[in-house]
Amino acid sequence: MEFRDELPRRFRHHGEEMRAKYDAIALTMGATKPRDLPIPGRELRGIHFAMDFLPLQNKRNQGDHIPDDVFISAKGKRVVILGGGDTGSDCLGTFDRQGALSVHQYELLPMPPESRTMDMPWPDWPMILRTSTSHEEGVNRDWSINTKKFSGHNGQVTKLHGIRLNWQRASGRSDGDGGNSGQRLRTRLRPSCCWRSDSSDPSPRESSRSSD
């Protein structure tokens, strides 16, 4: 089997030729444009997109020179990850290796079940709780958290403000912590820490599970 990667421009001009020459053509791409969180305090320093953070560490690992004033480091900081999936897991593993003081991960949706339910018949993709090796190394995780705003001091983020949600199914049955709906959460952050997550009180890390 031979793999050949072609530039999109070349594919556009030679699509018919490629289809005649190859049995299969794969169009692979990544969503490098992040989804922002337009809430009060978003402009504070120390809040970063995952894909602004991760490539810097990868480049240093490859021997590239990244100036310290450009590099984003979690060393000695309390970090909050907003969101999950593979990208959140990659951030978590990198934070641990950089020496973060603690890491919290918040997800907007309820905590998923550990195995298939009647709502997830085969062959549908099961939305179940997933644990990566990064999560096994240690993280404080929480679900049904909506980040409402950030606050800080002298232009630097120091706190995340959020509420706990109570998700309702169409049947009226609630998911998550129904009794705690609307509970306000605050997370104190050390300078330069929030990148794709949210969290409650940043206490020492403990082993937890993760989901995509």
Residue pairs with C-beta under 8 A, 6 or more apart in sequence:
4 22
6 14
6 18
11 18
11 25
18 25
19 25
32 51
34 49
34 50
34 51
34 52
36 42
36 49
37 82
37 147
39 147
39 148
39 149
39 150
40 148
40 149
40 150
41 47
41 149
41 150
41 151
41 152
41 157
42 150
44 150
44 151
44 152
44 155
44 156
44 157
45 152
45 155
45 156
45 157
45 191
45 192
46 152
46 156
46 157
46 189
46 191
46 192
46 193
46 194
47 150
47 157
47 194
47 195
48 72
48 194
48 195
48 196
49 195
49 196
50 83
50 87
50 88
50 90
50 91
50 195
50 196
51 87
52 72
53 72
53 91
53 94
53 195
54 87
54 90
54 91
54 94
56 66
56 70
56 71
56 72
57 94
57 98
59 66
60 66
60 71
72 192
72 195
73 98
73 192
74 94
74 95
74 98
74 99
74 100
74 103
74 193
75 98
75 99
75 100
76 99
76 100
76 101
76 190
77 100
77 101
77 189
77 190
77 191
77 192
77 193
78 100
78 101
78 102
78 104
78 187
78 188
78 189
78 190
78 193
78 202
79 95
79 100
79 101
79 102
79 103
79 104
79 189
79 193
79 194
79 195
79 197
80 103
80 104
80 105
80 106
80 160
80 187
80 189
80 193
80 194
80 195
80 197
80 198
80 199
80 202
81 88
81 91
81 92
81 95
81 103
81 104
81 105
81 106
81 195
81 196
81 197
81 198
81 199
82 106
82 147
82 194
82 195
82 196
82 197
82 198
83 106
83 107
83 108
83 196
83 197
84 105
84 107
84 210
84 211
84 212
85 212
86 132
86 212
87 196
88 105
88 196
88 197
88 210
89 132
89 134
89 135
89 210
90 134
91 195
91 196
91 197
92 103
92 105
92 132
92 134
92 135
92 137
92 139
92 210
93 132
93 133
93 134
93 137
95 103
96 103
96 134
96 137
96 138
101 190
101 202
102 140
102 202
102 203
102 204
102 205
103 138
103 139
103 140
103 197
103 205
104 139
104 140
104 141
104 142
104 187
104 197
104 198
104 199
104 200
104 202
105 139
105 140
105 141
105 142
105 197
105 198
105 199
105 210
106 141
106 142
106 143
106 145
106 147
106 162
106 197
106 198
106 199
106 200
107 141
107 142
107 143
107 144
107 145
107 211
108 144
108 145
108 146
108 165
109 143
109 144
109 167
110 143
110 144
110 167
110 175
110 176
111 129
111 143
111 144
111 176
111 211
112 127
112 128
112 129
112 211
113 128
113 129
114 128
114 129
115 126
115 128
116 122
116 126
116 128
120 126
120 127
120 128
128 211
129 209
129 210
129 211
130 209
130 210
130 211
130 212
131 209
131 210
132 210
134 210
135 141
135 208
135 209
135 210
136 207
138 205
138 206
138 207
138 208
139 205
139 207
139 208
139 210
140 199
140 200
140 202
140 203
140 205
140 206
140 208
141 208
141 209
141 210
142 198
142 199
142 200
143 176
143 211
144 164
144 165
144 166
144 167
144 175
144 176
144 177
145 162
145 163
145 164
145 165
145 185
145 198
145 199
145 200
146 162
146 163
146 164
146 165
147 160
147 161
147 162
147 198
148 161
148 162
148 163
149 161
150 157
150 159
150 160
150 161
150 194
151 157
151 158
151 159
151 161
152 158
152 159
156 191
156 192
157 189
157 191
157 192
157 193
157 194
158 188
158 189
158 190
158 191
159 186
159 187
159 188
159 189
160 185
160 186
160 187
160 189
160 194
160 198
160 199
161 184
161 185
161 186
162 184
162 185
162 186
162 187
162 198
163 182
163 183
163 184
163 185
164 176
164 177
164 180
164 181
164 182
164 183
164 185
165 176
165 181
166 174
166 175
166 176
166 177
166 178
166 180
166 181
166 182
167 174
167 175
167 176
168 174
168 175
169 175
177 183
185 199
185 200
186 200
186 201
187 198
187 199
187 200
187 201
187 202
188 201
188 202
189 202
